[in-house]
Amino acid sequence: MLGMLEDVLSYSRVGGAVQPTSVSLRQVTEEVVRDLGIENHRIVEVEDLALHADRGQLRTLLQNLLSNAMNYRSPDRDLRVRISGVSNYQGATIFVADNGKGIKPEDRAKALEPLVRLRREGDGPGSGLGLATCSSIAKAHGGDLTLTETPGGGTTVAISFPSGL
């Protein structure tokens, strides 16, 4: 119950005063990896990218996505998450690709709604607010979040952070 309450509070805070600064994707990811206790460094591979984003909200976004990757891992293979990005004059897009169970195309829009869980066999506990929070963070930055399939299985989340915020 406490976890659900924390998720609701986190979701409600998103979209407030966004205070973008130049942040290092690698540095924020490494902090989140430590916070989550992911000690096997082969699990998360991250490229560095400088982007203009609210550091606290980027941290929340990465924490939710890495938690989801751990929670919805495939029973058939070791968990791997690749975090990368691209930037240009329009801004930056980061990609968080895991090799987990994936999300069917027909369930992707529903998975972004608050308090919606897909309820698949073997799924771990959750509040149904993780992806909704991530989507709200992207929108608060003037960007967007999309879900696609990772080649070979899993989910790739793309989050855009337009420049000029």
Contact map, one row per residue, 1 for C-alpha under 8 A:
111110000000000000000000000000000000000000000000000000000000000000000000000000000000000000000000000000000000000000000000000000000000000000000000000000000000000000000
111111000000000000000000000000000000000000000000000000000000000000000000000000000000000000000000000000000000000000000000000000000000000000000000000000000000000000000
111111100000000000000000000000000000000000000000000000000000000000000000000000000000000000000000000000000000000000000000000000100000000000000000000000000000000000000
111111110000000000000000000000000000000000000000000000000000000000000000000000000000000000000000000000000000000000000000000001100000000000000000000000000000000000000
111111111000000000000000000000000000000000000000000000000000000000000000000000000000000000000000000000000000000000000000000000000000000000000000000000000000000000000
011111111100000000000000000000000000000000000000000000000000000000000000000000000000000000000000000000000000000000000000000000000000000000000000000000000000000000000
001111111110000000000000000000000000000000000000000000000000000000000000000000000000000000000000000000000000000000000000000000101100000000000000000000000000000000000
000111111111000000000000000000000000000000000000000000000000000000000000000000000000000000000000000000000000000000000000000000001000000000000000000000000000000000000
000011111111100000000000000000000000000000000000000000000000000000000000000000000000000000000000000000000000000000000000000000000000000000000000000000000000000000000
000001111111110000000000000000000000000000000000000000000000000000000000000000000000000000000000000000000000000000000000000000000000100000000000000000000000000000000
000000111111110000000000000000000000000000000000000000000000000000000000000000000000000000000000000000000000000000000000000000001001100100000000000000000000000000000
000000011111110000000000000000000000000000000000000000000000000000000000000000000000000000000000000000000000000000000000000000000000000000000000000000000000000000000
000000001111111100000000000000000000000000000000000000000000000000000000000000000000000000000000000000000000000000000000000000000000000000000000000000000000000000000
000000000111111100000000000000000000000000000000000000001000000000000000000000000000000000000000000000000000000000000000000000000000100110010000000000000000000000000
000000000000111111000000000000000000000000000000000000000000000000000000000000000000000000000000000000000000000000000000000000000000000110110000000000000000000000000
000000000000111111000000000000000000000000000000000000000000000000000000000000000000000000000000000000000000000000000000000000000000000000010000000000000000000000000
000000000000001111100000000000000000000000000000000000000000000000000000000000000000000000000000000000000000000000000000000000000000000000000000000000000000000000000
000000000000001111110000000000000000000000000000000001000000000000000000000000000000000000000000000000000000000000000000000000000000000000011000000000000000000000000
000000000000000011111000000000000000000000000000000011100000000000000000000000000000000000000000000000000000000000000000000000000000000000000000000000000000000000000
000000000000000001111100000000000000000000000000000111100000000000000000000000000000000000000000000000000000000000000000000000000000000000000000000000000000000000001
000000000000000000111110000000000000000000000000001111100000000000000000000000000000000000000000000000000000000000000000000000000000000000000000000000000000000000000
000000000000000000011111000000000000000000000000011110000000000000000000000000000000000000000000000000000000000000000000000000000000000000000000000000000000000000000
000000000000000000001111101100000000000000000000011110100000000000000000000000000000000000000000000000000000000000000000000000000000000000000000000000000000000000000
000000000000000000000111111100000000000000000001111000000000000000000000000000000000000000000000000000000000000000000000000000000000000000000000000000000000000000000
000000000000000000000011111110000000000000000111111000000000000000000000000000000000000000000000000000000000000000000000000000000000000000000000000000000000000000000
000000000000000000000001111111000000000000000111100000000000000000000000000000000000000000000000000000000000000000000000000000000000000000000000000000000000000000000
000000000000000000000011111111100000000000000001000000000000000000000000000000000000000000000000000000000000000000000000000000000000000000000000000000000000000000000
000000000000000000000011111111110000000000000000000000100110000000000000000000000000000000000000000000000000000000000000000000000000000000000000000000000000000000000
000000000000000000000000111111111000000000000100000000000010010000000000000000000000000000000000000000000000000000000000000000000000000000000000000000000000000000000
000000000000000000000000011111111100000000000000000000000000000000000000000000000000000000000000000000000000000000000000000000000000000000000000000000000000000000000
000000000000000000000000001111111110000000000000000000000000000000000000000000000000000000000000000000000000000000000000000000000000000000000000000000000000000000000
000000000000000000000000000111111111000000000000000000000010011000000000000000000000000000000000000000000000000000000000000000000000000000000000000000000000000000000
000000000000000000000000000011111111111000010000000000000000001000000000000000000000000000000000000000000000000000000000000000000000000000000000000000000000000000000
000000000000000000000000000001111111111000000000000000000000000000000000000000000000000000000000000000000000000000000000000000000000000000000000000000000000000000000
000000000000000000000000000000111111110000000000000000000000000000000000000000000000000000000000000000000000000000000000000000000000000000000000000000000000000000000
000000000000000000000000000000011111110000000000000000000000001000100000000000000000000000000000000000000000000000000000000000000000000000000000000000000000000000000
000000000000000000000000000000001111111000000000000000000000000000000000000000000000000000000000000000000000000000000000000000000000000000000000000000000000000000000
000000000000000000000000000000001111111110100000000000000000000000000000000000000000000000000000000000000000000000000000000000000000000000000000000000000000000000000
000000000000000000000000000000001100111110000000000000000000000000000000000000000000000000000000000000000000000000000000000000000000000000000000000000000000000000000
000000000000000000000000000000000000011111100000000000000000000000000000000000000000000000000000000000000000000000000000000000000000000000000000000000000000000000000
000000000000000000000000000000000000011111111000000000000000000000000000000000000000000000000000000000000000000000000000000000000000000000000000000000000000000000000
000000000000000000000000000000000000000111111000000000000000000000000000000000010000000000000000000000000000000000000000000000000000000000000000000000000000000000000
000000000000000000000000000000000000010111111000000000000000000000000000000000111000000000000000000000000000000000000000000000000000000000000000000000000000000000000
000000000000000000000000000000001000000011111100000000000000000000000000000000011110000000000000000000000000000000000000000000000000000000000000000000000000000000000
000000000000000000000000000000000000000011111110000000000000000000000000000000011110000000000000000000000000000000000000000000000000000000000000000000000000000000000
000000000000000000000000110010000000000000011111000000000000000000000000000000000111000000000000000000000000000000000000000000000000000000000000000000000000000000000
000000000000000000000000110000000000000000001111100000000000000000000000000000000011100000000000000000000000000000000000000000000000000000000000000000000000000000000
000000000000000000000001111000000000000000000111110000000000000000000000000000000001100000000000000000000000000000000000000000000000000000000000000000000000000000000
000000000000000000000001110000000000000000000011111000000000000000000000000000000001111000000000000000000000000000000000000000000000000000000000000000000000000000000
000000000000000000000111100000000000000000000001111100000000000000000000000000000000000000000000000000000000000000000000000000000000000000000000000000000000000000000
000000000000000000001111100000000000000000000000111110000000000000000000000000000000001000110000000000000000000000000000000000000000000000000000000000000000000010000
000000000000000000011110000000000000000000000000011111000000000000000000000000000000000000110000000000000000000000000000000000000000000000000000000000000000000010100
000000000000000000111110000000000000000000000000001111101100000000000000000000000000000000000000000000000000000000000000000000000000000000001000000000000000000010000
000000000000000001111000000000000000000000000000000111111100000000000000000000000000000000000000000000000000000000000000000000000000000000000000000000000000000000000
000000000000000000111010000100000000000000000000000011111110000000000000000000000000000000000000000000000000000000000000000000000000000000000000000000000000000000000
000000000000000000000000000000000000000000000000000001111111000000000000000000000000000000000000000000000000000000000000000000000000000000000000000000000000000000000
000000000000010000000000000000000000000000000000000011111111100000000000000000000000000000000000000000000000000000000000000000000000000010000000000000000000000000000
000000000000000000000000000100000000000000000000000011111111110000000000000000000000000000000000000000000000000000000000000000000000000010000000000000000000000000000
000000000000000000000000000110010000000000000000000000111111111000000000000000000000000000000000000000000000000000000000000000000000000000000000000000000000000000000
000000000000000000000000000000000000000000000000000000011111111100000000000000000000000000000000000000000000000000000000000000000000010000000000000000000000000000000
000000000000000000000000000000000000000000000000000000001111111110000000000000000000000000000000000000000000000000000000000000000000110010000000000000000000000000000
000000000000000000000000000010010000000000000000000000000111111111000000000000000000000000000000000000000000000000000000000000000000000000000000000000000000000000000
000000000000000000000000000000011001000000000000000000000011111111100000000000000000000000000000000000000000000000000000000000000000000000000000000000000000000000000
000000000000000000000000000000000000000000000000000000000001111111110000000000000000000000000000000000000000000000000000000000000110010000000000000000000000000000000
000000000000000000000000000000000000000000000000000000000000111111111000000000000000000000000001000000000000000000000000000000000110010000000000000000000000000000000
000000000000000000000000000000000000000000000000000000000000011111111100000000001000000000000000000000000000000000000000000000000000000000000000000000000000000000000
000000000000000000000000000000000001000000000000000000000000001111111110000000000000000000000000000000000000000000000000000000000000000000000000000000000000000000000
000000000000000000000000000000000000000000000000000000000000000111111111000000000000000000000000000000000000000000000000000000000100000000000000000000000000000000000
000000000000000000000000000000000000000000000000000000000000000011111111100000101000000000000000011100000000000000000000000000000000000000000000000000000000000000000
000000000000000000000000000000000000000000000000000000000000000001111111100000100000000000000000000000000000000000000000000000000000000000000000000000000000000000000
000000000000000000000000000000000000000000000000000000000000000000111111100000000000000000000000000000000000000000000000001110000000000000000000000000000000000000000
000000000000000000000000000000000000000000000000000000000000000000011111110000000000000000000000000111000000000000000000001100000000000000000000000000000000000000000
000000000000000000000000000000000000000000000000000000000000000000001111111000100000000000000000001110000000000000000000000000000000000000000000000000000000000000000
000000000000000000000000000000000000000000000000000000000000000000000001111111100000000000000000001110000000000000000000000000000000000000000000000000000000000000000
000000000000000000000000000000000000000000000000000000000000000000000000111111000000000000000000000000000000000000000000000000000000000000000000000000000000000000000
000000000000000000000000000000000000000000000000000000000000000000000000011111000000000000000000000000000000000000000000000000000000000000000000000000000000000000000
000000000000000000000000000000000000000000000000000000000000000000000000011111100000000000000000000000000000000000000000000000000000000000000000000000000000000000000
000000000000000000000000000000000000000000000000000000000000000000000000011111110000000000000000000000000000000000000000000000000000000000000000000000000000000000000
000000000000000000000000000000000000000000100000000000000000000000001100110011111000000000000000011100000000000000000000000000000000000000000000000000000000000000000
000000000000000000000000000000000000000001111000000000000000000000000000000001111100000000000000011000000000000000000000000000000000000000000000000000000000000000000
000000000000000000000000000000000000000000111000000000000000000001001000000000111110000000000001111000000000000000000000000000000000000000000000000000000000000000000
000000000000000000000000000000000000000000011100000000000000000000000000000000011111000000000011110000000000000000000000000000000000000000000000000000000000000000000
000000000000000000000000000000000000000000011110000000000000000000000000000000001111100000000111100000000000000000000000000000000000000000000000000000000000000000000
000000000000000000000000000000000000000000000111100000000000000000000000000000000111110000000111000000000000000000000000000000000000000000000000000000000000000000000
000000000000000000000000000000000000000000000011100000000000000000000000000000000011111000011110000000000000000000000000000000000000000000000000000000000000000000000
000000000000000000000000000000000000000000000000100000000000000000000000000000000001111100011100000000000000000000000000000000000000000000000000000000000000000000000
000000000000000000000000000000000000000000000000101000000000000000000000000000000000111111111000000000000000000000000000000000000000000000000000000000000000000000000
000000000000000000000000000000000000000000000000000000000000000000000000000000000000011111110000000000000000000000000000000000000000000000000000000000000000000000000
000000000000000000000000000000000000000000000000000000000000000000000000000000000000001111100000000000000000000000000000000000000000000000000000000000000000000000100
000000000000000000000000000000000000000000000000000000000000000000000000000000000000001111110000000000000000000000000000000000000000000000000000000000000000000001100
000000000000000000000000000000000000000000000000001100000000000000000000000000000000001111111000000000000000000000000000000000000000000000000000000000000000000111110
000000000000000000000000000000000000000000000000001100000000000000000000000000000000111101111100000000000000000000000000000000000000000000000000000000000000000111100
000000000000000000000000000000000000000000000000000000000000000000000000000000000000111000111110000000000000000000000000000000000000000000000000000000000000011110000
000000000000000000000000000000000000000000000000000000000000000000000000000000000011110000011111000000000000000000000000000000000000000000000000000000000000011100000
000000000000000000000000000000000000000000000000000000000000000000000000000000000111100000001111100000000000000000000000000000000000000000000000000000000001111000000
000000000000000000000000000000000000000000000000000000000000000010000000000000001111000000000111110000000000000000000000000000000000000000000000000000000001110000000
000000000000000000000000000000000000000000000000000000000000000000000000000000001110000000000011111000000000000000000000000000000000000000000000000001000111100000000
000000000000000000000000000000000000000000000000000000000000000000001000000000111100000000000001111100000000000000000000000000000000000000000000000001000111000000000
000000000000000000000000000000000000000000000000000000000000000000001000110000111000000000000000111111000000000000000000000000000000000000000000000001011110000000000
000000000000000000000000000000000000000000000000000000000000000000001001110000100000000000000000011111000000000000000000000000000000000000000000000000001110000000000
000000000000000000000000000000000000000000000000000000000000000000000001110000000000000000000000001111100000000000000000000000000000000000000000000000001110000000000
000000000000000000000000000000000000000000000000000000000000000000000001000000000000000000000000001111110000000000000000000000000000000000000000000011001110000000000
000000000000000000000000000000000000000000000000000000000000000000000000000000000000000000000000000011111011000000000000000000000000000000000000000010000110000000000
000000000000000000000000000000000000000000000000000000000000000000000000000000000000000000000000000001111111000000000000000000000000000000000000000000000000000000000
000000000000000000000000000000000000000000000000000000000000000000000000000000000000000000000000000000111111000000000000000000000000000000000000000100000000000000000
000000000000000000000000000000000000000000000000000000000000000000000000000000000000000000000000000000011111100000000000000000000000000000000000000000000000000000000
000000000000000000000000000000000000000000000000000000000000000000000000000000000000000000000000000000111111111000000100000000000000000000000000000000000000000000000
000000000000000000000000000000000000000000000000000000000000000000000000000000000000000000000000000000111111111100000000000000000000000000000000001000000000000000000
000000000000000000000000000000000000000000000000000000000000000000000000000000000000000000000000000000000111111110000000000000000000000000000000000000000000000000000
000000000000000000000000000000000000000000000000000000000000000000000000000000000000000000000000000000000011111110010000000000000000000000000000000000000000000000000
000000000000000000000000000000000000000000000000000000000000000000000000000000000000000000000000000000000011111110011100000000010011000000000000000000000000000000000
000000000000000000000000000000000000000000000000000000000000000000000000000000000000000000000000000000000001111111010000000000000011001000000000000000000000000000000
000000000000000000000000000000000000000000000000000000000000000000000000000000000000000000000000000000000000111111110000000000011011000000000000000000000000000000000
000000000000000000000000000000000000000000000000000000000000000000000000000000000000000000000000000000000000000111110000000000011011100000000000000000000000000000000
000000000000000000000000000000000000000000000000000000000000000000000000000000000000000000000000000000000000000011111000000000111000000000000000000000000000000000000
000000000000000000000000000000000000000000000000000000000000000000000000000000000000000000000000000000000000011111111100000000111000000000000000000000000000000000000
000000000000000000000000000000000000000000000000000000000000000000000000000000000000000000000000000000000000001000111110000001110000000000000000000000000000000000000
000000000000000000000000000000000000000000000000000000000000000000000000000000000000000000000000000000000010001000011111000000000000000000000000000000000000000000000
000000000000000000000000000000000000000000000000000000000000000000000000000000000000000000000000000000000000000000001111101000000000000000000000000000000000000000000
000000000000000000000000000000000000000000000000000000000000000000000000000000000000000000000000000000000000000000000111111000000000000000000000000000000000000000000
000000000000000000000000000000000000000000000000000000000000000000000000000000000000000000000000000000000000000000000011111000000000000000000000000000000000000000000
000000000000000000000000000000000000000000000000000000000000000000000000000000000000000000000000000000000000000000000001111100000000000000000000000000000000000000000
000000000000000000000000000000000000000000000000000000000000000000000011000000000000000000000000000000000000000000000011111110000000000000000000000000000000000000000
000000000000000000000000000000000000000000000000000000000000000000000011000000000000000000000000000000000000000000000000011111000000000000000000000000000000000000000
000000000000000000000000000000000000000000000000000000000000000000000010000000000000000000000000000000000000000000000000001111100000000000000000000000000000000000000
000100000000000000000000000000000000000000000000000000000000000000000000000000000000000000000000000000000000000000001000000111111000000000000000000000000000000000000
001100100000000000000000000000000000000000000000000000000000000000000000000000000000000000000000000000000000000000111000000011111100000000000000000000000000000000000
000000000000000000000000000000000000000000000000000000000000000000000000000000000000000000000000000000000000001011111000000001111111000000000000000000000000000000000
000000110010000000000000000000000000000000000000000000000000000000000000000000000000000000000000000000000000000011110000000001111111100000000000000000000000000000000
000000100000000000000000000000000000000000000000000000000000000110010000000000000000000000000000000000000000000000000000000000111111110000000000000000000000000000000
000000000000000000000000000000000000000000000000000000000000000110000000000000000000000000000000000000000000001111000000000000011111111000000000000000000000000000000
000000000010000000000000000000000000000000000000000000000000000000000000000000000000000000000000000000000000001111000000000000011111111100000000000000000000000000000
000000000110010000000000000000000000000000000000000000000000100000000000000000000000000000000000000000000000000001000000000000001111111110000000000000000000000000000
000000000000000000000000000000000000000000000000000000000001100110000000000000000000000000000000000000000000000000000000000000000111111111000000100000000000000000000
000000000000000000000000000000000000000000000000000000000000000000000000000000000000000000000000000000000000000100000000000000000011111111100001100000000000000000000
000000000010011000000000000000000000000000000000000000000000000000000000000000000000000000000000000000000000000000000000000000000001111111110000000000000000000000000
000000000000011000000000000000000000000000000000000000001100100000000000000000000000000000000000000000000000000000000000000000000000111111111000000000000000000000000
000000000000000000000000000000000000000000000000000000000000000000000000000000000000000000000000000000000000000000000000000000000000011111111111100000000000001110000
000000000000001000000000000000000000000000000000000000000000000000000000000000000000000000000000000000000000000000000000000000000000001111111111100000000000000000000
000000000000011101000000000000000000000000000000000000000000000000000000000000000000000000000000000000000000000000000000000000000000000111111110000000000000000000000
000000000000000001000000000000000000000000000000000010000000000000000000000000000000000000000000000000000000000000000000000000000000000011111110000000000000000011001
000000000000000000000000000000000000000000000000000000000000000000000000000000000000000000000000000000000000000000000000000000000000000001111111000000000000000011001
000000000000000000000000000000000000000000000000000000000000000000000000000000000000000000000000000000000000000000000000000000000000000001111111100000000000001111000
000000000000000000000000000000000000000000000000000000000000000000000000000000000000000000000000000000000000000000000000000000000000001001100111110000000000001110000
000000000000000000000000000000000000000000000000000000000000000000000000000000000000000000000000000000000000000000000000000000000000011001100011111000000000111100000
000000000000000000000000000000000000000000000000000000000000000000000000000000000000000000000000000000000000000000000000000000000000000000000001111100000000111000000
000000000000000000000000000000000000000000000000000000000000000000000000000000000000000000000000000000000001000000000000000000000000000000000000111110000011110000000
000000000000000000000000000000000000000000000000000000000000000000000000000000000000000000000000000000001000000000000000000000000000000000000000011111000011100000000
000000000000000000000000000000000000000000000000000000000000000000000000000000000000000000000000000001100000000000000000000000000000000000000000001111101111000000000
000000000000000000000000000000000000000000000000000000000000000000000000000000000000000000000000111001000000000000000000000000000000000000000000000111111111000000000
000000000000000000000000000000000000000000000000000000000000000000000000000000000000000000000000000000000000000000000000000000000000000000000000000011111100000000000
000000000000000000000000000000000000000000000000000000000000000000000000000000000000000000000000001000000000000000000000000000000000000000000000000001111100000000000
000000000000000000000000000000000000000000000000000000000000000000000000000000000000000000000000001111000000000000000000000000000000000000000000000011111110000000000
000000000000000000000000000000000000000000000000000000000000000000000000000000000000000000000000111111100000000000000000000000000000000000000000000011111111000000000
000000000000000000000000000000000000000000000000000000000000000000000000000000000000000000000000111111100000000000000000000000000000000000000000001111001111100000000
000000000000000000000000000000000000000000000000000000000000000000000000000000000000000000000011110000000000000000000000000000000000000000000000001111000111110000000
000000000000000000000000000000000000000000000000000000000000000000000000000000000000000000000011100000000000000000000000000000000000000000000000111100000011111000000
000000000000000000000000000000000000000000000000000000000000000000000000000000000000000000001111000000000000000000000000000000000000000000000000111000000001111100000
000000000000000000000000000000000000000000000000000000000000000000000000000000000000000000001110000000000000000000000000000000000000000001000011110000000000111110000
000000000000000000000000000000000000000000000000000000000000000000000000000000000000000000111100000000000000000000000000000000000000000001000011100000000000011111000
000000000000000000000000000000000000000000000000001110000000000000000000000000000000000000111000000000000000000000000000000000000000000001001111000000000000001111100
000000000000000000000000000000000000000000000000000000000000000000000000000000000000000001110000000000000000000000000000000000000000000000001110000000000000000111111
000000000000000000000000000000000000000000000000000100000000000000000000000000000000000011110000000000000000000000000000000000000000000000000000000000000000000011111
000000000000000000000000000000000000000000000000000000000000000000000000000000000000000000100000000000000000000000000000000000000000000000000000000000000000000001111
000000000000000000010000000000000000000000000000000000000000000000000000000000000000000000000000000000000000000000000000000000000000000000001100000000000000000001111
